[in-house]
Amino acid sequence: MAITADMLSVEIFADGADKKAILELASHPLVKGFTTNPTLMRQAGVTDYEGFAKDILSVITDRPISFEVFSDDFDEMYVQACKIATWAPNVFVKIPVTNTRGESAVPLVKSLADDRVQINVTAIFTEAQIEAVSDALREAPPCNLSVFAGRIADAGGDPLPVMQKALEIMRPFPQQKLIWASPREVYNVVQADMIGCHIITVTRDLITKLSSLGRDLTEFSLDTVKMFRRDAVSAGYSL
């Protein structure tokens, strides 16, 4: 039996920084949380980081939402993380797994966990990074490990073994949730669900496509043919 959107166990977190889209998705029944990052904020034209975050948090009060530090210095990251954490109880602070010099953020992650900051460690790609971060968060409050499965696939790798290994590593620590980050297609949602991944971040366009889950493929084929015909007629093509 084909899986449909209402059968999913994996939690859908909307990924983006467009205020209008976030507020619209807040009413979507499948959306259980939100994630942002500085790149998405810049693309959305956000200039006041804290003002934007607090504006969103005045509306999104009942689901987790992640905001990322942006310093490249670990001491300053710590200060930023502690400040971001005070904005609302549903905030998770995103910490990159390394700085731009490739230096591990694990000591910072451990320090913030000891201070009871809810953390989302981001840009994780390797099993070694998963092991180190999970170990640092063994006594942490609720926290997330964002493994960039989509970018692993972009590099020609199969992300499934990495994600399955991550779940195995994290299993002794129930407060740790695995995020399947950077999905490229709706099937990634199905894959994440099949392996028992806790969360998948999904862009607005992929959330829209979730309605296609479980569709009859013969019917889907016919609708596609009709779309091609409709667009050709609308364009006024002739030979």
GUVODREN-239178 format. One record per residue (C-alpha): x negated, z negated, y negated. Coordinates in steps of 0.2 Angstrom, whole numbers, padded with zeros to 4 digits, always signed. Example, Ala and Ser with C-alpha at 12.3 -4.5 7.8 and 13.67 -1.06 7.14 Angstrom:
BEGIN
-0062-0039+0022
-0068-0036+0005
This chain:
BEGIN
+0000+0000+0000
-0007+0005-0017
-0010-0009-0029
+0000-0011-0045
-0004-0020-0061
+0008-0034-0057
-0002-0037-0041
-0019-0040-0049
-0027-0057-0047
-0042-0053-0058
-0039-0059-0076
-0039-0045-0089
-0048-0050-0105
-0046-0037-0120
-0062-0032-0127
-0063-0026-0145
-0064-0032-0163
-0050-0022-0171
-0038-0035-0179
-0022-0025-0177
-0026-0021-0159
-0030-0039-0154
-0014-0045-0162
-0004-0031-0153
-0013-0035-0136
-0009-0054-0139
+0009-0050-0133
+0003-0039-0118
+0008-0049-0102
-0008-0044-0093
-0020-0050-0106
-0026-0067-0102
-0041-0068-0115
-0051-0059-0127
-0070-0055-0130
-0079-0048-0145
-0097-0044-0149
-0107-0040-0165
-0108-0022-0161
-0089-0020-0159
-0086-0030-0175
-0098-0018-0185
-0088-0003-0177
-0072-0011-0183
-0079-0013-0201
-0079-0032-0200
-0090-0039-0214
-0086-0057-0215
-0090-0064-0197
-0083-0081-0199
-0068-0076-0209
-0063-0063-0196
-0065-0075-0182
-0055-0089-0190
-0041-0076-0195
-0040-0071-0176
-0041-0089-0170
-0026-0094-0181
-0015-0082-0170
-0024-0083-0153
-0023-0101-0149
-0018-0101-0131
-0031-0090-0122
-0050-0090-0122
-0059-0079-0134
-0078-0076-0135
-0088-0074-0151
-0107-0071-0150
-0122-0078-0159
-0132-0065-0168
-0149-0073-0172
-0164-0068-0162
-0172-0085-0163
-0167-0098-0150
-0167-0113-0162
-0156-0103-0174
-0145-0097-0160
-0142-0116-0155
-0136-0120-0173
-0125-0104-0173
-0118-0108-0156
-0114-0126-0161
-0105-0120-0177
-0095-0107-0168
-0089-0119-0155
-0081-0130-0168
-0069-0116-0174
-0056-0119-0160
-0055-0127-0143
-0052-0110-0135
-0068-0103-0141
-0082-0098-0129
-0099-0094-0137
-0108-0079-0131
-0126-0081-0128
-0137-0066-0124
-0147-0069-0108
-0163-0065-0117
-0168-0062-0135
-0175-0045-0141
-0192-0049-0135
-0186-0052-0117
-0188-0071-0118
-0176-0080-0107
-0161-0089-0115
-0159-0101-0100
-0167-0116-0109
-0155-0114-0123
-0140-0111-0111
-0145-0127-0102
-0146-0137-0119
-0129-0130-0125
-0121-0134-0108
-0128-0152-0109
-0119-0153-0126
-0103-0148-0118
-0102-0131-0127
-0091-0118-0118
-0103-0103-0115
-0101-0085-0111
-0119-0079-0106
-0119-0060-0109
-0129-0044-0105
-0133-0050-0087
-0139-0036-0076
-0150-0043-0062
-0148-0055-0048
-0163-0066-0054
-0154-0068-0071
-0138-0073-0062
-0147-0086-0052
-0156-0093-0067
-0140-0094-0078
-0129-0101-0064
-0142-0115-0061
-0143-0119-0079
-0124-0120-0080
-0122-0131-0064
-0116-0146-0074
-0108-0136-0088
-0090-0136-0095
-0079-0121-0091
-0091-0106-0094
-0093-0087-0090
-0107-0076-0084
-0104-0058-0090
-0113-0046-0078
-0113-0028-0085
-0107-0019-0070
-0103-0003-0080
-0120-0002-0086
-0128-0005-0069
-0118+0010-0063
-0124+0020-0079
-0141+0017-0072
-0136+0025-0056
-0134+0008-0047
-0120+0002-0036
-0113-0014-0045
-0103-0020-0031
-0117-0029-0021
-0123-0037-0037
-0106-0043-0042
-0103-0050-0024
-0119-0058-0024
-0115-0066-0041
-0099-0073-0033
-0109-0081-0019
-0122-0089-0031
-0108-0096-0042
-0096-0102-0028
-0103-0120-0028
-0098-0121-0046
-0080-0119-0049
-0081-0121-0068
-0091-0104-0068
-0081-0088-0069
-0089-0071-0066
-0084-0057-0079
-0085-0039-0074
-0091-0032-0090
-0091-0014-0097
-0079-0006-0085
-0078+0013-0086
-0062+0017-0077
-0046+0009-0071
-0053+0009-0053
-0066-0004-0059
-0051-0016-0061
-0046-0013-0043
-0064-0015-0037
-0065-0032-0047
-0049-0038-0040
-0054-0033-0022
-0070-0043-0022
-0062-0058-0030
-0070-0057-0047
-0062-0069-0059
-0061-0059-0075
-0064-0041-0081
-0066-0036-0099
-0055-0021-0103
-0054-0010-0118
-0038-0005-0126
-0038+0012-0119
-0041+0006-0101
-0027-0007-0103
-0015+0007-0108
-0021+0017-0092
-0016+0002-0081
+0002+0008-0080
-0005+0022-0069
-0010+0010-0055
+0000+0013-0039
+0007+0030-0045
+0012+0043-0033
-0002+0056-0033
+0010+0071-0030
+0020+0065-0045
+0004+0062-0055
-0002+0079-0051
+0015+0087-0057
+0015+0077-0073
-0003+0083-0076
+0002+0102-0074
+0017+0099-0085
+0005+0092-0098
-0006+0107-0098
+0009+0119-0099
+0016+0109-0114
+0000+0109-0123
-0003+0127-0121
+0015+0131-0127
+0013+0119-0142
-0004+0127-0147
+0004+0145-0146
-0009+0152-0135
-0006+0170-0129
-0016+0184-0120
